[in-house]
Amino acid sequence: MQLRARVRRRRIVIAVSLVFGTAVLAVVGWLLYYRSTYGTFAWWQIPPRIEYCGREYDRGTTVAALPGQDTVLVQVMTVEPAGRAVYTLRSVTGTVAPVANPPCAMGLIVKQSDKYVQYGLSGGP
């Protein structure tokens, strides 16, 4: 009886260790992916850089309002896991219909509560 109980206990310890180890490896892997993608481990904050359309955009200034009434915010992606929407400004003057695949933007915008964080294109064309 004692031998069976030891074997059973050992199997339970091994199973729990494997599940816990797998979970830790998954979290560490995801954090490393997030760090390489957005340049920070702090997934709960607005990232210092965003990659979109094959280009890198660096965090810039924070403004209270966006300029111009002839522009509209168009969502182009989402920063996961926080679910922060990333927008670009699109001109509404002279636009007849929405474009299915809009061209890459020179800047991106992330809304943070009642303010807007602007991201500028990093590097050259």
URFENLIN-V716400 format. One record per helix or strand of 2 or more residues. SS is the DSSP state (H for helix, E for strand). FROM is the first residue (numbers start at 0). LEN is the number of residues. If there is no record, write none. Layout:
SS/FROM/LEN ; SS/FROM/LEN
This chain:
H/1/37 ; E/48/4 ; E/54/9 ; E/70/9 ; E/83/8 ; E/106/6 ; E/114/7
